[in-house]
Amino acid sequence: MTHAAFETPLGAGSPLLRGTISAAVHEHGGVSPTTIIRTDTPASVHIKWRLEGPLASMICGKWHVHVNLESIGPGREYSLFDRDCQLDLNPGGDGNYECHFDIPPGTVRAAHQGTPYKMVVTLTYRDPTGRPGPMAAYYEGPILQFFNP
């Protein structure tokens, strides 16, 4: 089960400024859809989001994306960062953004029997001066089972 939310300073779902976010997990060399991932195989999360409404074309700044993995049961927590997923807003553009968030092999560790993790993608906004701004979103993804081959 997935859940997503996107909030702006005008409130969620405002006709003047609103957004959507989605994400899909991919194991390189694996079978889609991916929820069971080898720890020695590269994986990625493809994230898409959209900012829309009449005010969207006037916003400048930068988007920051993180992928968070919370272990279910004992295990380490991960807050992953990919420089390629820190994107400038495109004022006057179509409002569509996406990034391919890479998770290199060996990044996530698993117990000998495997470890399940709940994935949450977070999207935050920084204004042109680098200060956190009043827009944010999250995508609560599936439970992912990481295992050692």
N, CA, C and O atoms as a DFTB+ gen file, in Angstrom:
596 C
 N C O
     1  1       0.839      -1.174       0.000
     2  2       0.000       0.000       0.000
     3  2       0.884       1.237       0.000
     4  3       1.880       1.298       0.721
     5  1       0.522       2.205      -0.797
     6  2       1.283       3.438      -0.862
     7  2       0.401       4.617      -0.477
     8  3      -0.826       4.561      -0.555
     9  1       1.064       5.672      -0.065
    10  2       0.369       6.896       0.293
    11  2       1.297       8.055      -0.040
    12  3       2.509       7.956       0.154
    13  1       0.739       9.146      -0.536
    14  2       1.543      10.311      -0.866
    15  2       0.837      11.574      -0.412
    16  3      -0.392      11.631      -0.356
    17  1       1.624      12.581      -0.091
    18  2       1.082      13.883       0.277
    19  2       2.026      14.958      -0.235
    20  3       3.242      14.768      -0.254
    21  1       1.468      16.081      -0.646
    22  2       2.246      17.215      -1.142
    23  2       1.612      18.464      -0.563
    24  3       0.443      18.745      -0.829
    25  1       2.368      19.218       0.226
    26  2       1.826      20.421       0.854
    27  2       2.564      21.658       0.373
    28  3       3.780      21.641       0.181
    29  1       1.809      22.728       0.184
    30  2       2.356      24.022      -0.199
    31  2       1.919      25.048       0.847
    32  3       1.082      24.735       1.694
    33  1       2.469      26.272       0.805
    34  2       2.060      27.263       1.799
    35  2       0.592      27.668       1.673
    36  3       0.049      28.300       2.579
    37  1      -0.049      27.314       0.574
    38  2      -1.459      27.640       0.382
    39  2      -2.374      26.509       0.828
    40  3      -3.594      26.619       0.716
    41  1      -1.796      25.418       1.335
    42  2      -2.585      24.271       1.770
    43  2      -2.627      23.201       0.697
    44  3      -2.520      23.488      -0.495
    45  1      -2.785      21.972       1.135
    46  2      -2.823      20.839       0.203
    47  2      -4.009      20.986      -0.741
    48  3      -5.126      21.258      -0.303
    49  1      -3.769      20.809      -2.025
    50  2      -4.842      20.835      -3.013
    51  2      -5.308      22.220      -3.432
    52  3      -6.334      22.340      -4.103
    53  1      -4.579      23.277      -3.053
    54  2      -4.977      24.631      -3.452
    55  2      -4.990      24.746      -4.973
    56  3      -4.081      24.231      -5.624
    57  1      -5.984      25.401      -5.557
    58  2      -5.987      25.559      -7.011
    59  2      -4.868      26.480      -7.508
    60  3      -4.541      26.454      -8.694
    61  1      -4.278      27.288      -6.631
    62  2      -3.216      28.204      -7.039
    63  2      -1.841      27.545      -7.064
    64  3      -0.993      27.903      -7.881
    65  1      -1.619      26.582      -6.170
    66  2      -0.333      25.896      -6.094
    67  2      -0.548      24.547      -5.419
    68  3      -0.942      24.479      -4.254
    69  1      -0.290      23.494      -6.153
    70  2      -0.497      22.142      -5.631
    71  2       0.522      21.216      -6.298
    72  3       1.193      21.594      -7.257
    73  1       0.619      20.003      -5.770
    74  2       1.583      19.083      -6.341
    75  2       1.203      17.635      -6.138
    76  3       0.297      17.310      -5.371
    77  1       1.915      16.773      -6.842
    78  2       1.761      15.323      -6.717
    79  2       3.159      14.705      -6.712
    80  3       4.116      15.311      -7.193
    81  1       3.265      13.505      -6.168
    82  2       4.539      12.787      -6.134
    83  2       4.266      11.292      -6.248
    84  3       3.264      10.794      -5.735
    85  1       5.170      10.577      -6.929
    86  2       5.086       9.116      -7.019
    87  2       6.506       8.562      -7.124
    88  3       7.451       9.292      -7.425
    89  1       6.639       7.277      -6.873
    90  2       7.956       6.639      -6.932
    91  2       7.793       5.163      -7.267
    92  3       6.778       4.546      -6.943
    93  1       8.810       4.607      -7.922
    94  2       8.831       3.182      -8.255
    95  2      10.239       2.648      -8.019
    96  3      11.221       3.299      -8.374
    97  1      10.336       1.468      -7.424
    98  2      11.620       0.833      -7.119
    99  2      11.999      -0.082      -8.274
   100  3      11.146      -0.741      -8.867
   101  1      13.299      -0.112      -8.585
   102  2      13.809      -0.948      -9.670
   103  2      15.129      -1.579      -9.225
   104  3      16.035      -0.881      -8.769
   105  1      15.229      -2.883      -9.358
   106  2      16.496      -3.582      -9.110
   107  2      17.130      -3.845     -10.464
   108  3      16.532      -4.510     -11.309
   109  1      18.336      -3.330     -10.680
   110  2      19.006      -3.517     -11.965
   111  2      19.262      -5.006     -12.184
   112  3      19.934      -5.656     -11.383
   113  1      18.728      -5.529     -13.258
   114  2      18.839      -6.951     -13.540
   115  2      17.751      -7.779     -12.884
   116  3      17.714      -8.997     -13.058
   117  1      16.871      -7.145     -12.138
   118  2      15.793      -7.851     -11.444
   119  2      14.518      -7.874     -12.269
   120  3      14.497      -7.452     -13.426
   121  1      13.471      -8.367     -11.662
   122  2      12.170      -8.483     -12.314
   123  2      11.239      -7.442     -11.695
   124  3      11.250      -7.235     -10.481
   125  1      10.443      -6.794     -12.527
   126  2       9.524      -5.766     -12.039
   127  2       8.171      -6.375     -11.714
   128  3       7.786      -7.320     -12.402
   129  1       7.414      -5.912     -10.719
   130  2       7.795      -4.869      -9.770
   131  2       8.773      -5.415      -8.743
   132  3       8.775      -6.612      -8.455
   133  1       9.588      -4.556      -8.201
   134  2      10.649      -4.986      -7.305
   135  2      10.299      -4.687      -5.859
   136  3      10.125      -3.528      -5.483
   137  1      10.197      -5.724      -5.056
   138  2      10.063      -5.545      -3.612
   139  2      11.043      -6.434      -2.857
   140  3      11.205      -6.279      -1.646
   141  1      11.697      -7.357      -3.547
   142  2      12.710      -8.221      -2.941
   143  2      14.020      -7.942      -3.671
   144  3      14.138      -8.187      -4.872
   145  1      15.007      -7.424      -2.930
   146  2      16.214      -6.878      -3.548
   147  2      17.455      -7.508      -2.931
   148  3      17.576      -7.590      -1.709
   149  1      18.374      -7.951      -3.782
   150  2      19.661      -8.478      -3.327
   151  2      20.531      -7.325      -2.838
   152  3      20.546      -6.257      -3.450
   153  1      21.251      -7.531      -1.745
   154  2      22.108      -6.467      -1.210
   155  2      23.330      -6.207      -2.090
   156  3      23.940      -5.142      -1.992
   157  1      23.698      -7.164      -2.950
   158  2      24.872      -6.990      -3.808
   159  2      24.520      -6.513      -5.216
   160  3      25.367      -6.543      -6.108
   161  1      23.290      -6.077      -5.420
   162  2      22.823      -5.627      -6.729
   163  2      22.431      -4.156      -6.651
   164  3      21.793      -3.741      -5.683
   165  1      22.805      -3.354      -7.660
   166  2      22.369      -1.960      -7.634
   167  2      20.854      -1.866      -7.803
   168  3      20.245      -2.626      -8.556
   169  1      20.276      -0.929      -7.096
   170  2      18.838      -0.679      -7.195
   171  2      18.645       0.821      -7.369
   172  3      19.585       1.602      -7.221
   173  1      17.432       1.210      -7.681
   174  2      17.141       2.632      -7.814
   175  2      15.678       2.881      -7.498
   176  3      14.848       1.972      -7.507
   177  1      15.394       4.129      -7.220
   178  2      14.023       4.577      -7.032
   179  2      13.806       5.688      -8.047
   180  3      14.513       6.696      -8.039
   181  1      12.832       5.498      -8.916
   182  2      12.513       6.523      -9.914
   183  2      11.391       7.376      -9.336
   184  3      10.284       6.890      -9.106
   185  1      11.686       8.644      -9.105
   186  2      10.753       9.546      -8.439
   187  2      10.273      10.590      -9.434
   188  3      11.068      11.190     -10.159
   189  1       8.965      10.798      -9.459
   190  2       8.366      11.831     -10.309
   191  2       7.492      12.714      -9.437
   192  3       6.777      12.229      -8.560
   193  1       7.557      14.002      -9.683
   194  2       6.656      14.908      -8.986
   195  2       6.282      16.055      -9.906
   196  3       6.944      16.325     -10.908
   197  1       5.208      16.714      -9.535
   198  2       4.671      17.787     -10.364
   199  2       4.203      18.916      -9.463
   200  3       3.529      18.691      -8.458
   201  1       4.567      20.125      -9.835
   202  2       4.084      21.332      -9.182
   203  2       3.209      22.043     -10.205
   204  3       3.653      22.316     -11.320
   205  1       1.967      22.345      -9.832
   206  2       1.054      22.951     -10.800
   207  2       0.203      24.037     -10.162
   208  3       0.170      24.193      -8.941
   209  1      -0.472      24.770     -11.002
   210  2      -1.281      25.906     -10.580
   211  2      -0.657      27.187     -11.119
   212  3       0.506      27.182     -11.521
   213  1      -1.407      28.280     -11.134
   214  2      -0.914      29.522     -11.719
   215  2       0.352      30.076     -11.061
   216  3       1.107      30.802     -11.708
   217  1       0.598      29.753      -9.804
   218  2       1.792      30.268      -9.127
   219  2       3.032      29.405      -9.355
   220  3       4.143      29.847      -9.061
   221  1       2.872      28.204      -9.864
   222  2       3.994      27.264     -10.001
   223  2       5.113      27.820     -10.870
   224  3       6.286      27.580     -10.587
   225  1       4.776      28.548     -11.910
   226  2       5.806      29.045     -12.829
   227  2       6.610      30.207     -12.245
   228  3       7.565      30.671     -12.868
   229  1       6.235      30.679     -11.063
   230  2       6.924      31.823     -10.456
   231  2       7.850      31.427      -9.310
   232  3       8.447      32.298      -8.677
   233  1       7.980      30.148      -9.035
   234  2       8.735      29.699      -7.865
   235  2      10.157      29.324      -8.282
   236  3      10.361      28.576      -9.238
   237  1      11.130      29.855      -7.550
   238  2      12.549      29.531      -7.762
   239  2      13.065      28.812      -6.520
   240  3      12.446      28.862      -5.457
   241  1      14.184      28.155      -6.666
   242  2      14.792      27.463      -5.540
   243  2      15.314      26.110      -5.962
   244  3      15.685      25.903      -7.117
   245  1      15.341      25.192      -5.017
   246  2      15.912      23.864      -5.280
   247  2      15.102      22.805      -4.552
   248  3      14.669      23.004      -3.417
   249  1      14.901      21.666      -5.230
   250  2      14.269      20.490      -4.632
   251  2      15.354      19.596      -4.049
   252  3      16.436      19.469      -4.623
   253  1      15.068      18.981      -2.917
   254  2      15.965      17.994      -2.297
   255  2      15.174      16.708      -2.079
   256  3      14.095      16.726      -1.486
   257  1      15.715      15.599      -2.558
   258  2      15.054      14.298      -2.444
   259  2      15.908      13.380      -1.574
   260  3      17.125      13.311      -1.740
   261  1      15.264      12.681      -0.652
   262  2      15.910      11.640       0.149
   263  2      15.060      10.376       0.072
   264  3      13.837      10.442      -0.052
   265  1      15.716       9.242       0.144
   266  2      15.022       7.963       0.267
   267  2      15.346       7.430       1.656
   268  3      16.512       7.251       2.008
   269  1      14.311       7.181       2.432
   270  2      14.460       6.684       3.798
   271  2      13.978       5.243       3.864
   272  3      12.933       4.896       3.313
   273  1      14.751       4.418       4.542
   274  2      14.387       3.017       4.745
   275  2      14.361       2.754       6.242
   276  3      15.378       2.890       6.922
   277  1      13.210       2.381       6.746
   278  2      13.048       2.095       8.168
   279  2      12.872       0.596       8.338
   280  3      11.954      -0.005       7.780
   281  1      13.769       0.002       9.119
   282  2      13.700      -1.449       9.290
   283  2      12.438      -1.838      10.050
   284  3      11.976      -1.122      10.938
   285  1      11.908      -2.967       9.684
   286  2      10.769      -3.541      10.397
   287  2      11.361      -4.636      11.270
   288  3      11.806      -5.669      10.771
   289  1      11.362      -4.404      12.562
   290  2      12.078      -5.277      13.478
   291  2      13.480      -4.736      13.675
   292  3      13.760      -3.598      13.299
   293  1      14.376      -5.539      14.264
   294  2      15.733      -5.060      14.507
   295  2      16.440      -4.776      13.186
   296  3      16.266      -5.501      12.206
   297  1      17.221      -3.737      13.173
   298  2      17.970      -3.400      11.966
   299  2      18.278      -1.923      11.901
   300  3      17.698      -1.115      12.625
   301  1      19.183      -1.592      11.038
   302  2      19.633      -0.219      10.861
   303  2      18.603       0.585      10.069
   304  3      17.870       0.029       9.252
   305  1      18.549       1.890      10.313
   306  2      17.714       2.814       9.549
   307  2      18.618       3.529       8.540
   308  3      19.799       3.747       8.810
   309  1      18.066       3.893       7.382
   310  2      18.845       4.568       6.347
   311  2      18.125       5.830       5.891
   312  3      16.918       5.821       5.652
   313  1      18.887       6.919       5.773
   314  2      18.420       8.138       5.115
   315  2      19.412       8.386       3.991
   316  3      20.511       8.888       4.226
   317  1      19.027       8.035       2.776
   318  2      19.942       8.033       1.638
   319  2      19.834       9.335       0.849
   320  3      18.762       9.929       0.743
   321  1      20.961       9.759       0.304
   322  2      21.088      11.019      -0.417
   323  2      21.760      10.744      -1.752
   324  3      22.723       9.979      -1.809
   325  1      21.274      11.347      -2.816
   326  2      21.875      11.223      -4.144
   327  2      21.990      12.633      -4.719
   328  3      20.976      13.290      -4.954
   329  1      23.211      13.099      -4.945
   330  2      23.418      14.464      -5.459
   331  2      22.648      14.726      -6.747
   332  3      22.228      15.856      -6.997
   333  1      22.461      13.704      -7.560
   334  2      21.738      13.882      -8.821
   335  2      20.252      14.141      -8.606
   336  3      19.539      14.467      -9.555
   337  1      19.779      14.001      -7.380
   338  2      18.359      14.236      -7.075
   339  2      18.164      15.517      -6.265
   340  3      17.198      15.638      -5.511
   341  1      19.068      16.455      -6.420
   342  2      18.920      17.801      -5.866
   343  2      18.774      18.715      -7.079
   344  3      19.769      19.064      -7.714
   345  1      17.559      19.099      -7.400
   346  2      17.262      19.757      -8.671
   347  2      16.798      21.191      -8.493
   348  3      16.057      21.507      -7.562
   349  1      17.246      22.065      -9.406
   350  2      16.748      23.435      -9.438
   351  2      15.318      23.440      -9.955
   352  3      14.974      22.687     -10.865
   353  1      14.484      24.298      -9.365
   354  2      13.149      24.499      -9.914
   355  2      13.291      25.177     -11.269
   356  3      14.272      25.877     -11.521
   357  1      12.321      24.971     -12.125
   358  2      12.360      25.503     -13.476
   359  2      11.202      26.486     -13.659
   360  3      10.155      26.112     -14.189
   361  1      11.379      27.754     -13.222
   362  2      10.289      28.717     -13.384
   363  2       9.921      28.858     -14.858
   364  3      10.798      28.950     -15.716
   365  1       8.652      28.873     -15.141
   366  2       8.191      28.968     -16.518
   367  2       8.168      27.638     -17.237
   368  3       7.716      27.564     -18.380
   369  1       8.652      26.570     -16.587
   370  2       8.647      25.243     -17.201
   371  2       7.284      24.584     -17.073
   372  3       6.303      25.230     -16.705
   373  1       7.231      23.300     -17.378
   374  2       5.945      22.580     -17.351
   375  2       5.580      22.057     -15.965
   376  3       4.498      21.496     -15.785
   377  1       6.470      22.232     -14.978
   378  2       6.170      21.811     -13.610
   379  2       6.461      20.356     -13.318
   380  3       6.251      19.903     -12.193
   381  1       6.943      19.605     -14.310
   382  2       7.257      18.189     -14.117
   383  2       8.730      18.024     -13.758
   384  3       9.609      18.640     -14.361
   385  1       8.974      17.176     -12.760
   386  2      10.333      16.885     -12.313
   387  2      10.453      15.381     -12.108
   388  3       9.471      14.699     -11.816
   389  1      11.660      14.884     -12.265
   390  2      11.904      13.473     -11.960
   391  2      13.379      13.266     -11.705
   392  3      14.221      14.045     -12.151
   393  1      13.676      12.205     -10.982
   394  2      15.068      11.826     -10.778
   395  2      15.153      10.308     -10.610
   396  3      14.219       9.641     -10.165
   397  1      16.298       9.816     -10.983
   398  2      16.632       8.399     -10.866
   399  2      17.594       8.297      -9.687
   400  3      18.782       8.589      -9.825
   401  1      17.085       7.883      -8.529
   402  2      17.841       7.856      -7.275
   403  2      18.549       6.513      -7.168
   404  3      17.906       5.480      -6.985
   405  1      19.870       6.529      -7.283
   406  2      20.641       5.279      -7.265
   407  2      20.945       4.812      -5.846
   408  3      21.289       5.607      -4.971
   409  1      20.809       3.499      -5.637
   410  2      21.208       2.847      -4.386
   411  2      22.286       1.827      -4.764
   412  3      21.971       0.734      -5.234
   413  1      23.568       2.189      -4.555
   414  2      24.651       1.297      -4.965
   415  2      24.623      -0.033      -4.212
   416  3      24.087      -0.106      -3.106
   417  1      25.202      -1.093      -4.807
   418  2      25.275      -2.375      -4.117
   419  2      26.018      -2.220      -2.792
   420  3      26.986      -1.466      -2.696
   421  1      25.556      -2.938      -1.779
   422  2      26.195      -2.914      -0.475
   423  2      25.773      -1.756       0.420
   424  3      26.200      -1.686       1.573
   425  1      24.946      -0.849      -0.084
   426  2      24.499       0.295       0.725
   427  2      23.606      -0.160       1.864
   428  3      23.766       0.280       3.003
   429  1      22.669      -1.039       1.558
   430  2      21.715      -1.532       2.552
   431  2      22.170      -2.914       2.999
   432  3      22.440      -3.791       2.179
   433  1      22.250      -3.091       4.305
   434  2      22.665      -4.383       4.858
   435  2      21.443      -5.169       5.301
   436  3      20.403      -4.602       5.638
   437  1      21.591      -6.475       5.292
   438  2      20.489      -7.346       5.716
   439  2      21.021      -8.421       6.653
   440  3      22.173      -8.842       6.552
   441  1      20.166      -8.851       7.560
   442  2      20.500      -9.986       8.422
   443  2      20.574     -11.239       7.551
   444  3      20.168     -11.215       6.389
   445  1      21.091     -12.328       8.110
   446  2      21.273     -13.545       7.315
   447  2      19.967     -14.049       6.705
   448  3      19.998     -14.672       5.644
   449  1      18.827     -13.802       7.339
   450  2      17.542     -14.255       6.801
   451  2      16.851     -13.167       5.981
   452  3      15.744     -13.376       5.486
   453  1      17.494     -12.007       5.833
   454  2      16.905     -10.880       5.113
   455  2      16.280      -9.898       6.092
   456  3      15.932     -10.260       7.216
   457  1      16.144      -8.659       5.656
   458  2      15.567      -7.620       6.502
   459  2      14.544      -6.828       5.704
   460  3      14.855      -6.329       4.622
   461  1      13.317      -6.704       6.230
   462  2      12.323      -5.870       5.551
   463  2      12.469      -4.402       5.972
   464  3      12.754      -4.099       7.131
   465  1      12.268      -3.503       5.008
   466  2      12.339      -2.064       5.250
   467  2      11.108      -1.391       4.649
   468  3      10.646      -1.760       3.569
   469  1      10.596      -0.419       5.354
   470  2       9.536       0.439       4.827
   471  2      10.219       1.622       4.149
   472  3      11.064       2.284       4.752
   473  1       9.853       1.890       2.884
   474  2      10.462       2.979       2.132
   475  2       9.574       4.222       2.178
   476  3       8.365       4.146       1.962
   477  1      10.195       5.362       2.462
   478  2       9.516       6.654       2.373
   479  2      10.442       7.612       1.633
   480  3      11.582       7.829       2.043
   481  1       9.942       8.181       0.541
   482  2      10.674       9.192      -0.215
   483  2      10.226      10.554       0.294
   484  3       9.027      10.816       0.397
   485  1      11.183      11.425       0.615
   486  2      10.829      12.774       1.047
   487  2      11.356      13.794       0.041
   488  3      12.458      13.663      -0.490
   489  1      10.549      14.794      -0.198
   490  2      10.877      15.890      -1.103
   491  2      10.752      17.180      -0.306
   492  3       9.693      17.470       0.251
   493  1      11.825      17.951      -0.250
   494  2      11.776      19.228       0.455
   495  2      12.220      20.335      -0.488
   496  3      12.852      20.088      -1.515
   497  1      11.875      21.551      -0.116
   498  2      12.150      22.725      -0.935
   499  2      13.065      23.675      -0.177
   500  3      12.912      23.877       1.027
   501  1      14.016      24.255      -0.900
   502  2      14.854      25.327      -0.356
   503  2      14.708      26.536      -1.275
   504  3      14.718      26.411      -2.499
   505  1      14.571      27.712      -0.654
   506  2      14.410      28.925      -1.455
   507  2      15.750      29.305      -2.087
   508  3      16.756      28.654      -1.803
   509  1      15.796      30.346      -2.940
   510  2      17.046      30.692      -3.620
   511  2      18.205      31.048      -2.687
   512  3      19.359      31.013      -3.112
   513  1      17.924      31.388      -1.425
   514  2      19.008      31.677      -0.476
   515  2      19.485      30.424       0.249
   516  3      20.423      30.486       1.044
   517  1      18.839      29.278      -0.021
   518  2      19.226      28.018       0.608
   519  2      18.467      27.690       1.876
   520  3      18.722      26.657       2.495
   521  1      17.545      28.540       2.274
   522  2      16.755      28.274       3.484
   523  2      15.608      27.319       3.172
   524  3      15.050      27.366       2.076
   525  1      15.248      26.453       4.120
   526  2      14.088      25.581       3.916
   527  2      12.831      26.415       3.694
   528  3      12.597      27.405       4.386
   529  1      12.038      26.004       2.731
   530  2      10.805      26.715       2.408
   531  2       9.578      25.891       2.751
   532  3       9.692      24.738       3.166
   533  1       8.393      26.489       2.574
   534  2       7.147      25.869       3.035
   535  2       6.492      24.905       2.049
   536  3       5.265      24.838       1.976
   537  1       7.286      24.164       1.297
   538  2       6.727      23.116       0.437
   539  2       7.443      21.815       0.749
   540  3       8.662      21.791       0.923
   541  1       6.685      20.743       0.817
   542  2       7.277      19.430       1.066
   543  2       6.296      18.358       0.626
   544  3       5.090      18.586       0.537
   545  1       6.844      17.192       0.355
   546  2       6.008      16.060      -0.032
   547  2       6.664      14.783       0.461
   548  3       7.859      14.748       0.756
   549  1       5.858      13.743       0.541
   550  2       6.422      12.423       0.809
   551  2       5.625      11.389       0.033
   552  3       4.458      11.584      -0.309
   553  1       6.303      10.289      -0.226
   554  2       5.684       9.137      -0.866
   555  2       6.010       7.940       0.008
   556  3       7.174       7.566       0.153
   557  1       4.994       7.350       0.581
   558  2       5.173       6.168       1.421
   559  2       5.041       4.951       0.526
   560  3       3.952       4.621       0.055
   561  1       6.150       4.297       0.303
   562  2       6.176       3.194      -0.635
   563  2       5.948       1.842       0.008
   564  3       5.470       1.745       1.139
   565  1       6.297       0.803      -0.726
   566  2       6.060      -0.557      -0.258
   567  2       7.100      -0.995       0.768
   568  3       8.092      -0.307       1.011
   569  1       6.847      -2.142       1.351
   570  2       7.858      -2.798       2.175
   571  2       8.810      -3.505       1.220
   572  3       8.383      -4.247       0.336
   573  1      10.099      -3.269       1.407
   574  2      11.134      -3.883       0.578
   575  2      11.892      -4.898       1.419
   576  3      12.282      -4.602       2.549
   577  1      12.101      -6.077       0.884
   578  2      12.865      -7.126       1.568
   579  2      14.252      -7.163       0.943
   580  3      14.395      -7.529      -0.224
   581  1      15.278      -6.788       1.707
   582  2      16.659      -6.891       1.248
   583  2      17.234      -8.197       1.777
   584  3      17.030      -8.549       2.939
   585  1      17.956      -8.916       0.914
   586  2      18.532     -10.194       1.343
   587  2      19.944     -10.347       0.817
   588  3      20.315      -9.772      -0.207
   589  1      20.729     -11.142       1.549
   590  2      22.090     -11.477       1.135
   591  2      22.038     -12.722       0.265
   592  3      21.420     -13.714       0.651
   593  1      22.672     -12.692      -0.903
   594  2      22.648     -13.879      -1.780
   595  2      23.503     -15.009      -1.226
   596  3      23.592     -16.073      -1.838
